[in-house]
Amino acid sequence: MKKVTLLLVVIITISNCNSVKDVNTSSISQAATLLSSLSSNSTVQQITSLFNLLDSNNDESISSNEAIGSVAENFDVLDIDSSSSLNLTELTGLLSLLK
């Protein structure tokens, strides 16, 4: 009985968790595809598209929880102002890392 109760609590907690509900797997997939195609010839427009895909809560910044791939791997390097989030200008710094 304790296991069943615990399982129900976990399921209810997960279903009520906004971060799980708000995850758009389509956007993550598109961002991963775009991220894998970036190269030293990439443009600011491509970085802007990536930014919009990663900014899942539309707060005009990318938190470490929203970052994936090389953005996540280089998050601290890109976070120039140490705000624990990336703005579009900071994300554009990814282009210099690709060279």
DOPA-580603 format. One record per residue: residue in three letters; x, y, z of N, C-alpha, C in turn. Coordinates in Angstrom, 3 decimals, m for minus. Atoms other than C-alpha are relative to their C-alpha. Example, Ala and Ser with C-alpha at 12.3 -4.5 7.8 and 13.67 -1.06 7.14 Angstrom:
<tilums>
+------+----------+----------+----------+----------+----------+----------+----------+----------+----------+
: type :      n_u :      n_v :      n_w :     ca_u :     ca_v :     ca_w :      c_u :      c_v :      c_w :
+------+----------+----------+----------+----------+----------+----------+----------+----------+----------+
:  ala :    0.890 :   m1.190 :    0.000 :   12.300 :   m4.500 :    7.800 :    0.900 :    1.200 :    0.000 :
:  ser :   m0.820 :   m1.190 :   m0.060 :   13.670 :   m1.060 :    7.140 :   m0.770 :    1.090 :    0.730 :
+------+----------+----------+----------+----------+----------+----------+----------+----------+----------+
</tilums>
This chain:
<tilums>
+------+----------+----------+----------+----------+----------+----------+----------+----------+----------+
: type :      n_u :      n_v :      n_w :     ca_u :     ca_v :     ca_w :      c_u :      c_v :      c_w :
+------+----------+----------+----------+----------+----------+----------+----------+----------+----------+
:  met :    0.819 :   m1.198 :    0.000 :    0.000 :    0.000 :    0.000 :    0.864 :    1.263 :    0.000 :
:  lys :   m0.891 :   m1.160 :   m0.046 :    2.868 :    2.394 :    0.790 :    0.590 :    0.275 :   m1.375 :
:  lys :   m0.578 :   m0.173 :    1.335 :    4.372 :    1.779 :   m2.661 :   m1.012 :    0.642 :   m0.952 :
:  val :    1.042 :   m0.543 :    0.861 :    1.083 :    2.547 :   m4.390 :   m0.222 :    1.476 :    0.333 :
:  thr :    0.189 :   m1.385 :   m0.416 :    0.632 :    5.732 :   m2.375 :    1.163 :    0.867 :   m0.466 :
:  leu :   m1.179 :   m0.739 :    0.438 :    4.191 :    6.847 :   m3.098 :   m0.009 :    0.205 :   m1.511 :
:  leu :    0.076 :   m0.106 :    1.456 :    3.737 :    6.121 :   m6.801 :   m1.026 :    1.050 :   m0.418 :
:  leu :    1.017 :   m1.001 :    0.312 :    0.550 :    8.208 :   m6.887 :    0.495 :    1.410 :    0.300 :
:  val :   m0.547 :   m1.309 :   m0.347 :    2.308 :   11.094 :   m5.140 :    0.996 :    0.447 :   m1.055 :
:  val :   m0.988 :   m0.335 :    1.031 :    5.151 :   10.977 :   m7.662 :   m0.688 :    0.376 :   m1.301 :
:  ile :    0.719 :   m0.282 :    1.248 :    2.760 :   10.884 :  m10.610 :   m0.713 :    1.346 :    0.079 :
:  ile :    0.699 :   m1.281 :   m0.163 :    0.694 :   13.788 :   m9.267 :    0.994 :    1.151 :   m0.004 :
:  thr :   m1.016 :   m1.048 :   m0.050 :    3.827 :   15.805 :   m8.539 :    0.554 :    0.285 :   m1.388 :
:  ile :   m0.545 :   m0.183 :    1.349 :    5.252 :   15.242 :  m12.016 :   m1.031 :    0.646 :   m0.914 :
:  ser :    1.023 :   m0.570 :    0.886 :    1.956 :   16.037 :  m13.727 :   m0.304 :    1.457 :    0.344 :
:  asn :    0.239 :   m1.385 :   m0.400 :    1.678 :   19.287 :  m11.750 :    1.230 :    0.879 :   m0.163 :
:  cys :   m1.244 :   m0.752 :    0.125 :    5.253 :   20.349 :  m12.385 :   m0.015 :    0.803 :   m1.299 :
:  asn :    0.054 :   m0.863 :    1.184 :    5.238 :   23.347 :  m14.754 :    1.155 :   m0.235 :   m0.944 :
:  ser :   m1.143 :    0.181 :    0.891 :    8.723 :   22.643 :  m16.073 :   m0.182 :   m1.230 :   m0.878 :
:  val :    0.267 :    1.189 :    0.829 :    7.570 :   19.220 :  m17.288 :   m1.106 :    0.310 :   m1.004 :
:  lys :    1.110 :   m0.320 :    0.892 :    4.326 :   20.565 :  m18.756 :    0.426 :    0.929 :   m1.127 :
:  asp :   m0.366 :   m1.016 :    0.968 :    6.018 :   23.439 :  m20.544 :    1.066 :   m0.438 :   m0.997 :
:  val :   m1.043 :    0.448 :    0.913 :    8.668 :   21.370 :  m22.281 :   m0.624 :   m0.320 :   m1.349 :
:  asn :    0.475 :    0.222 :    1.356 :    8.039 :   21.517 :  m25.991 :    1.060 :   m0.834 :   m0.706 :
:  thr :   m1.003 :    0.890 :    0.587 :    9.851 :   18.501 :  m27.404 :    0.268 :    0.344 :   m1.454 :
:  ser :   m0.210 :   m0.405 :    1.388 :    9.351 :   19.817 :  m30.928 :    1.045 :    1.115 :   m0.074 :
:  ser :   m0.976 :   m1.092 :   m0.030 :   11.261 :   23.009 :  m30.085 :    1.387 :   m0.504 :    0.363 :
:  ile :   m1.293 :    0.563 :   m0.398 :   14.011 :   21.033 :  m28.372 :    0.625 :   m0.750 :   m1.167 :
:  ser :   m0.497 :    0.739 :    1.163 :   14.321 :   18.794 :  m31.411 :    0.485 :    0.950 :   m1.083 :
:  gln :   m0.403 :   m0.988 :    1.004 :   14.440 :   21.792 :  m33.749 :    1.281 :    0.707 :    0.432 :
:  ala :   m1.197 :   m0.672 :   m0.514 :   17.016 :   23.502 :  m31.525 :    1.210 :   m0.914 :   m0.122 :
:  ala :   m1.105 :    0.952 :    0.109 :   19.162 :   20.361 :  m31.453 :    0.459 :   m0.134 :   m1.442 :
:  thr :   m0.340 :    0.087 :    1.417 :   19.015 :   20.099 :  m35.234 :    0.749 :    1.243 :   m0.453 :
:  leu :   m0.646 :   m1.261 :    0.360 :   19.902 :   23.777 :  m35.673 :    1.386 :    0.088 :    0.638 :
:  leu :   m1.279 :   m0.054 :   m0.710 :   22.670 :   23.521 :  m33.080 :    1.036 :   m0.895 :   m0.654 :
:  ser :   m0.942 :    0.916 :    0.640 :   24.223 :   20.543 :  m34.819 :    0.444 :    0.487 :   m1.375 :
:  ser :   m0.358 :   m0.497 :    1.327 :   24.239 :   22.418 :  m38.128 :    0.839 :    1.279 :    0.048 :
:  leu :   m0.784 :   m1.232 :   m0.107 :   26.021 :   25.506 :  m36.773 :    1.466 :   m0.261 :   m0.304 :
:  ser :   m1.427 :    0.088 :    0.315 :   29.530 :   26.118 :  m38.052 :    0.583 :    1.401 :    0.057 :
:  ser :   m0.635 :   m1.317 :   m0.011 :   32.008 :   28.953 :  m38.335 :   m0.618 :    0.939 :   m1.033 :
:  asn :    0.672 :   m0.824 :    1.015 :   29.957 :   30.174 :  m41.317 :   m1.434 :    0.359 :    0.399 :
:  ser :    1.363 :   m0.269 :   m0.447 :   26.768 :   30.452 :  m39.266 :   m0.226 :    1.496 :    0.166 :
:  thr :    0.359 :   m1.414 :   m0.044 :   24.920 :   33.739 :  m39.083 :   m0.680 :    0.352 :    1.320 :
:  val :    0.706 :   m0.492 :   m1.174 :   23.463 :   35.875 :  m36.337 :   m1.473 :   m0.395 :   m0.088 :
:  gln :    1.391 :    0.396 :    0.175 :   20.057 :   35.038 :  m37.814 :   m0.217 :   m1.442 :    0.492 :
:  gln :    0.118 :    1.378 :   m0.481 :   20.660 :   31.328 :  m37.116 :    0.092 :   m0.046 :    1.530 :
:  ile :   m0.123 :   m0.061 :   m1.455 :   21.745 :   32.155 :  m33.551 :   m1.291 :    0.549 :    0.612 :
:  thr :    1.265 :   m0.558 :   m0.468 :   18.587 :   34.252 :  m33.139 :   m1.090 :   m1.066 :   m0.017 :
:  ser :    0.975 :    1.098 :    0.082 :   16.485 :   31.294 :  m34.291 :    0.236 :   m1.004 :    1.118 :
:  leu :   m0.343 :    0.923 :   m1.085 :   18.331 :   29.038 :  m31.846 :   m0.440 :    0.580 :    1.343 :
:  phe :    0.392 :   m0.668 :   m1.244 :   17.769 :   31.566 :  m29.055 :   m1.502 :   m0.132 :    0.219 :
:  asn :    1.461 :    0.064 :   m0.114 :   14.022 :   31.650 :  m29.746 :   m0.488 :   m1.412 :    0.289 :
:  leu :    0.385 :    1.391 :   m0.259 :   13.817 :   27.852 :  m29.750 :    0.353 :   m0.425 :    1.426 :
:  leu :   m0.434 :    0.394 :   m1.337 :   15.757 :   27.480 :  m26.493 :   m0.731 :    0.755 :    1.109 :
:  asp :    0.681 :   m0.814 :   m1.013 :   13.908 :   30.253 :  m24.639 :   m1.435 :   m0.493 :    0.164 :
:  ser :    1.302 :    0.668 :   m0.079 :   11.019 :   27.958 :  m23.747 :   m1.032 :    0.760 :    0.835 :
:  asn :    0.964 :   m0.738 :   m0.812 :    9.464 :   30.291 :  m21.167 :   m0.167 :    1.451 :   m0.467 :
:  asn :    0.141 :   m1.318 :    0.641 :    9.778 :   33.390 :  m23.399 :    0.335 :    1.175 :    0.914 :
:  asp :   m0.407 :   m1.103 :   m0.868 :   11.555 :   35.499 :  m20.783 :    1.193 :    0.769 :   m0.565 :
:  glu :   m1.083 :   m0.666 :    0.732 :   14.123 :   36.688 :  m23.341 :    1.378 :   m0.272 :    0.587 :
:  ser :   m1.300 :    0.471 :   m0.455 :   16.939 :   34.763 :  m21.700 :   m0.026 :   m1.521 :    0.031 :
:  ile :   m0.113 :    1.458 :   m0.036 :   18.200 :   31.205 :  m21.677 :    0.647 :   m0.376 :    1.327 :
:  ser :   m0.542 :    0.474 :   m1.266 :   18.670 :   29.605 :  m18.285 :    0.826 :   m1.261 :   m0.263 :
:  ser :   m0.790 :    1.224 :    0.168 :   21.032 :   26.699 :  m17.733 :   m0.905 :   m1.206 :   m0.199 :
:  asn :    0.958 :    1.096 :    0.198 :   17.929 :   24.465 :  m17.633 :   m0.520 :   m0.060 :   m1.429 :
:  glu :    0.484 :   m0.043 :    1.378 :   16.927 :   25.574 :  m21.134 :    1.109 :   m0.326 :   m1.001 :
:  ala :   m1.138 :    0.204 :    0.900 :   20.423 :   25.181 :  m22.620 :    0.192 :   m1.479 :   m0.311 :
:  ile :   m0.311 :    1.368 :    0.422 :   21.336 :   22.059 :  m24.594 :    1.308 :    0.015 :   m0.782 :
:  gly :   m1.172 :    0.166 :    0.858 :   24.387 :   20.745 :  m26.412 :    1.146 :    0.927 :    0.334 :
:  ser :   m1.165 :   m0.855 :   m0.194 :   27.290 :   23.113 :  m26.919 :   m0.345 :    1.277 :    0.753 :
:  val :    0.416 :   m1.160 :   m0.788 :   25.269 :   25.946 :  m25.380 :    0.128 :   m0.348 :    1.490 :
:  ala :   m0.106 :    0.444 :   m1.387 :   25.029 :   23.974 :  m22.129 :    1.459 :   m0.227 :    0.387 :
:  glu :   m1.409 :    0.296 :   m0.282 :   28.655 :   22.849 :  m22.363 :    0.826 :    1.263 :    0.204 :
:  asn :   m0.751 :   m1.262 :   m0.067 :   29.873 :   26.445 :  m22.773 :   m0.768 :    1.100 :    0.730 :
:  phe :    0.886 :   m0.976 :   m0.633 :   27.221 :   28.139 :  m20.640 :    0.780 :    1.034 :    0.819 :
:  asp :   m0.747 :   m0.931 :   m0.859 :   29.648 :   29.651 :  m18.111 :    0.899 :    0.930 :   m0.799 :
:  val :   m0.849 :   m0.834 :    0.862 :   31.943 :   30.934 :  m20.873 :   m0.857 :    1.060 :   m0.695 :
:  leu :    0.891 :   m0.913 :    0.713 :   29.018 :   32.510 :  m22.743 :   m0.660 :    1.011 :    0.930 :
:  asp :    0.672 :   m0.871 :   m0.974 :   27.492 :   34.022 :  m19.586 :    0.973 :    1.070 :    0.491 :
:  ile :   m1.009 :   m1.034 :   m0.245 :   29.714 :   37.099 :  m19.694 :   m0.300 :    0.803 :    1.263 :
:  asp :    0.346 :   m0.823 :   m1.163 :   27.803 :   39.040 :  m17.026 :   m0.294 :   m0.815 :    1.259 :
:  ser :    0.210 :    0.907 :   m1.146 :   27.515 :   36.013 :  m14.677 :   m1.395 :    0.127 :    0.615 :
:  ser :    1.382 :   m0.145 :   m0.462 :   23.743 :   36.430 :  m14.461 :   m0.726 :   m1.337 :    0.096 :
:  ser :    0.589 :    1.350 :    0.019 :   23.118 :   32.662 :  m14.703 :   m1.059 :   m0.146 :   m1.076 :
:  ser :    0.868 :    0.119 :    1.170 :   21.245 :   33.271 :  m17.945 :    0.715 :    0.656 :   m1.176 :
:  leu :   m0.613 :   m0.550 :    1.212 :   22.160 :   34.068 :  m21.523 :   m1.002 :    0.876 :   m0.726 :
:  asn :    0.830 :   m0.825 :    0.865 :   20.763 :   36.969 :  m23.467 :    0.453 :   m0.264 :   m1.442 :
:  leu :   m0.311 :    0.251 :    1.402 :   20.858 :   37.064 :  m27.265 :    1.436 :    0.400 :   m0.333 :
:  thr :   m1.366 :   m0.454 :    0.270 :   24.115 :   39.034 :  m27.333 :    1.018 :   m1.017 :    0.502 :
:  glu :   m0.924 :    1.000 :   m0.548 :   25.816 :   36.483 :  m25.083 :   m0.034 :   m1.283 :   m0.825 :
:  leu :    0.092 :    1.220 :    0.807 :   24.508 :   33.569 :  m27.157 :    0.715 :    0.165 :   m1.333 :
:  thr :   m0.706 :   m0.268 :    1.258 :   25.936 :   35.214 :  m30.283 :    1.490 :   m0.314 :    0.153 :
:  gly :   m1.378 :    0.385 :   m0.280 :   29.323 :   34.568 :  m28.624 :    0.300 :   m1.442 :   m0.378 :
:  leu :   m0.181 :    1.389 :    0.426 :   28.772 :   30.938 :  m29.599 :    0.671 :   m0.063 :   m1.361 :
:  leu :   m0.608 :   m0.026 :    1.326 :   29.813 :   31.901 :  m33.132 :    1.527 :    0.030 :    0.089 :
:  ser :   m1.448 :   m0.057 :   m0.132 :   33.320 :   32.740 :  m31.957 :    0.583 :   m1.315 :    0.507 :
:  leu :   m0.467 :    1.301 :   m0.486 :   33.572 :   29.361 :  m30.225 :    0.037 :   m1.039 :   m1.124 :
:  leu :    0.087 :    0.959 :    1.095 :   32.775 :   27.607 :  m33.513 :    1.161 :    0.140 :   m0.979 :
:  lys :   m1.090 :   m0.251 :    0.949 :   35.796 :   29.072 :  m35.336 :    1.228 :   m0.790 :    0.349 :
+------+----------+----------+----------+----------+----------+----------+----------+----------+----------+
</tilums>
